[in-house]
Amino acid sequence: MRVVFAGTPEPALPSLRAFLASDRHEVLAVVTRPDAPAGRGRHVLRSPVAALADEHGIEVLTPHKVSEPAFLDRLRELAPDCCPVVAYGALLPQAALDIPQHGWINLHFSLLPAWRGAAPVQAAVRAGDDITGASTFRIVKELDAGPVFGVLTEAVRPGDTSGDLLDRLAEAGAQLLLSTVDGVQDGTLEPVPQPEDGASYAHKVTVEDARVDFGAPAHAVDRLVRAMTPDPGAWAGFRDERIKLGPVAVTGGDPLGPGELRVERKQVLVGTATKPVRLGEVQAQGKKRMPATDWARGVRIEPGERLS
């Protein structure tokens, strides 16, 4: 099939590579978000999908809005049979959805209808789901509500961060998306409507969502920190500044008040509503990440100090 691939961040790369390597499909162009400032220096960078397309000499389309007439005209000129999508990052108007004969087929990192929306992997980790997965579906106007072609399942491991889980889903999901488009081409695959019951939503995560509440139980603190790792990064307040926190470990031992710090020879503990948790890596503002014990020695924590 003649395809135009839509995607933006690194988790879309395994799927794009799968289509580039396939002898059944021709990648005519990619659609991705416009170049944007990134990193500490705020240098303008191509998206990972755009950079990979550049390496292969493939046309890159970067509309600010998918409804732009110039973009829609170019998409009609390309006349794709299908548009595979992975984490593109923008809503698609009906005028765009109507162009490819076989529609836009999205790889979404959840078992739909669970965790529709922008941050399904983070939501699964934070909720403590034991099983998640990925789904391919035909995009319709309603958010992530289109009929489903195929699914795969993936266990959420006890120490998984969102980054760990997303890496596995991106790799496995690439083959699911490719086989879905193969099946659509062959006429052997028909989508099944999503059930009306059981839908849940994973809204875009904000920096404020990533603030750790040490008044919550230890297991909830653990899940939140892992869910926000690596992006946008869990954080807490310390001496009127924000510090970023890497994954923690639930421990036993003497209880501490919520947020209360205790520095021991080989660990730094912080209290929650239940058991203390052991801090992993800490990153103070303007500093590199470091083990919590090194951070604690550097700031010289006083008895009774807390993370807030």
C-alpha positions in Angstrom: 0.0 0.0 0.0 1.0 3.6 -0.5 1.1 5.1 3.0 1.7 8.4 4.6 3.0 7.9 8.2 2.0 10.3 11.0 4.0 10.5 14.2 6.3 12.7 16.2 8.2 11.3 19.2 10.7 8.5 19.6 8.0 5.8 20.5 6.8 6.2 16.8 10.2 5.3 15.4 9.9 1.5 15.6 6.6 1.6 13.6 8.1 3.9 11.0 11.1 1.7 10.7 8.8 -1.3 10.2 7.1 0.3 7.3 10.3 1.5 5.7 11.6 -2.1 5.9 8.4 -3.7 4.5 8.4 -4.7 0.9 4.6 -4.5 0.8 4.2 -0.8 1.5 5.7 2.4 0.1 6.1 5.4 2.5 5.3 8.4 0.4 5.8 11.0 3.2 5.5 11.5 6.9 3.4 14.0 8.9 4.9 15.3 12.1 4.7 18.2 14.4 6.7 21.3 13.4 10.3 21.8 14.6 10.3 23.1 18.2 12.7 24.3 20.9 14.0 21.6 23.1 16.6 20.9 25.8 18.3 23.4 28.1 19.6 25.5 25.3 16.1 25.6 23.7 17.6 24.9 20.3 15.0 24.3 17.5 15.1 20.6 16.7 13.4 18.3 14.2 11.0 15.7 15.7 12.5 12.2 15.9 10.1 11.1 13.1 11.2 14.0 10.9 14.9 13.2 11.5 14.4 9.5 10.5 12.5 10.5 7.4 15.3 13.0 6.5 17.8 10.1 6.7 15.7 8.1 4.1 15.0 11.0 1.8 11.3 11.0 2.5 9.1 14.1 2.3 8.3 15.7 5.6 5.0 17.5 6.1 4.8 19.7 9.2 1.4 21.5 9.3 0.7 23.7 12.3 -2.9 22.7 11.9 -4.0 19.6 10.0 -6.9 21.6 8.7 -4.6 23.9 6.7 -5.8 23.9 3.0 -2.2 23.6 1.7 -1.6 20.4 3.8 -4.9 18.9 2.7 -4.2 19.6 -0.9 -0.7 18.0 -0.7 -2.2 14.9 1.0 -4.7 14.6 -1.8 -1.9 14.9 -4.3 0.0 12.1 -2.6 -3.2 10.0 -2.6 -2.2 7.5 0.1 -4.2 4.3 0.5 -3.8 4.4 4.2 -2.2 6.6 6.9 -0.7 4.7 9.9 -0.4 6.9 13.0 1.7 6.6 16.2 1.6 9.5 18.7 1.2 12.2 16.2 0.1 14.7 18.7 -2.8 16.6 17.0 -6.4 16.0 16.3 -7.4 15.1 12.8 -10.3 16.9 11.1 -12.8 14.9 9.0 -11.5 16.5 5.9 -8.2 14.7 6.5 -9.8 11.5 7.7 -11.7 11.2 4.4 -8.7 11.3 2.1 -7.1 7.9 2.3 -9.3 5.0 1.0 -8.6 2.9 4.1 -8.5 5.7 6.6 -6.1 6.5 9.3 -5.1 3.6 11.5 -3.7 4.4 14.9 -1.5 2.5 17.3 -2.6 3.4 20.8 -0.7 2.2 23.9 -3.6 0.7 25.9 -6.3 -2.0 25.7 -9.1 0.1 24.4 -11.6 1.3 25.6 -9.4 1.6 28.7 -7.2 4.7 28.9 -8.2 6.6 25.9 -6.4 9.9 25.6 -2.9 11.4 25.6 -1.1 9.5 28.4 -2.3 5.9 28.6 1.0 4.4 29.7 1.4 6.9 32.6 -2.2 6.2 33.6 -1.7 2.5 33.6 1.4 2.7 35.8 -0.1 5.2 38.2 -3.3 3.1 38.6 -1.3 0.0 39.4 -2.7 -2.0 36.4 -1.2 -5.5 36.2 -1.8 -5.8 32.5 -1.9 -3.2 29.7 -1.2 -3.4 26.0 -1.6 -1.8 22.7 -4.5 -1.5 20.2 -4.8 -0.6 16.5 -8.0 1.2 15.5 -9.5 3.3 12.7 -9.5 6.9 13.7 -12.9 8.6 14.0 -13.9 12.1 15.1 -14.5 11.0 18.7 -11.2 10.7 20.7 -9.8 7.2 20.5 -13.2 5.7 20.0 -12.9 4.1 16.6 -13.4 0.4 15.9 -10.5 -1.9 16.9 -8.5 -4.1 14.4 -6.1 -5.8 16.8 -4.6 -5.9 20.3 -1.6 -7.2 22.2 -1.1 -7.5 25.9 1.9 -6.6 28.1 2.4 -7.2 31.8 3.2 -4.2 33.9 6.3 -5.2 35.9 6.6 -4.2 39.6 9.5 -1.8 38.9 8.4 -0.4 35.5 8.6 3.3 34.9 6.4 4.7 32.1 9.6 4.9 30.0 10.3 1.2 30.5 6.8 0.1 29.6 6.5 2.5 26.6 9.7 1.2 25.1 8.4 -2.4 25.1 5.0 -1.4 23.8 6.5 0.7 21.0 8.6 -2.2 19.8 5.8 -4.8 20.0 3.2 -2.4 18.7 5.2 -1.7 15.6 4.6 -5.3 14.4 0.9 -5.0 15.4 0.5 -1.9 13.3 2.3 -3.4 10.4 0.3 -6.6 10.5 -2.9 -4.6 10.8 -2.2 -2.6 7.6 -1.2 -5.9 5.9 -4.6 -7.4 6.9 -6.5 -4.3 5.7 -4.6 -4.5 2.4 -5.5 -8.2 2.0 -9.1 -7.7 3.0 -8.8 -10.2 5.8 -9.2 -7.9 8.7 -12.3 -6.0 9.8 -12.4 -3.7 12.8 -14.8 -4.4 15.7 -16.6 -1.5 17.5 -15.4 -0.7 21.0 -17.7 -1.6 23.8 -19.7 1.3 25.3 -18.8 0.3 28.8 -15.4 0.3 30.4 -14.0 3.5 28.8 -11.5 5.4 30.9 -9.5 8.5 30.0 -5.8 9.4 30.4 -5.6 13.1 30.1 -2.4 14.9 29.2 0.0 15.0 32.2 1.0 18.4 33.5 3.9 19.4 35.7 1.6 19.9 38.6 0.3 16.3 38.1 3.8 15.1 38.7 4.1 16.7 42.2 4.5 13.9 44.8 2.0 14.0 47.7 3.7 12.3 50.6 0.4 12.3 52.5 -0.6 9.4 50.2 0.2 5.8 51.0 3.6 4.5 50.1 2.4 2.4 47.2 0.7 5.4 45.7 3.9 7.5 46.0 5.8 4.6 44.3 3.4 4.4 41.4 3.2 8.2 40.9 7.0 8.5 40.7 7.3 5.6 38.3 4.5 6.9 36.2 6.1 10.3 35.8 9.5 8.9 34.9 11.1 10.0 32.7 8.5 12.6 31.6 7.7 15.1 33.0 9.6 13.9 36.0 8.2 13.5 39.6 9.1 16.4 41.9 8.7 17.7 45.4 9.5 20.9 47.2 12.6 21.3 49.4 13.7 24.6 51.0 11.5 26.6 48.6 12.9 24.9 45.5 11.8 22.0 43.3 13.8 18.8 43.3 13.1 16.0 40.8 12.8 12.4 42.2 13.7 9.2 40.5 11.9 5.9 41.4 11.6 5.1 45.1 11.4 1.8 47.0 8.8 1.0 49.6 10.6 0.0 52.9 9.7 -1.0 56.4 11.3 0.3 59.6 10.2 3.0 62.0 7.4 5.3 60.7 8.0 8.9 59.6 5.6 11.7 59.2 4.5 12.5 55.7 7.4 14.1 53.8 9.8 13.8 56.9 13.3 13.0 55.9 15.7 10.7 57.7 19.3 10.3 56.5 21.0 7.0 57.2 24.4 5.7 56.3 23.4 4.0 53.0 19.9 5.4 52.4 17.6 8.4 52.6 14.1 7.7 53.8 11.0 9.9 53.5 7.7 9.4 55.3 4.3 8.7 53.7 0.9 8.1 55.1 1.9 4.5 55.6 5.5 3.1 55.3 8.6 5.2 54.5 10.0 5.1 51.0 13.7 5.1 50.1 14.7 7.8 47.7 16.6 6.7 44.6 18.1 9.5 42.5 17.5 13.2 43.2 18.1 16.2 40.9 18.2 19.6 42.4 17.6 22.7 40.2 20.5 23.3 38.0 22.3 20.1 39.1 22.8 16.7 37.6 21.0 13.6 38.9 22.8 11.9 41.8 22.1 9.2 44.4 20.0 10.5 47.2 22.7 9.8 49.8 25.1 12.1 47.8 22.4 14.8 47.6 21.7 14.6 51.3 25.3 15.0 52.3 25.6 18.0 50.0 22.6 19.9 51.4 23.2 18.8 55.0 19.6 17.9 55.9 18.6 19.0 59.4 16.5 16.8 61.7 12.8 17.4 61.1 13.2 18.7 57.5 10.6 17.6 55.0 9.8 17.2 51.3 6.6 19.1 50.5 
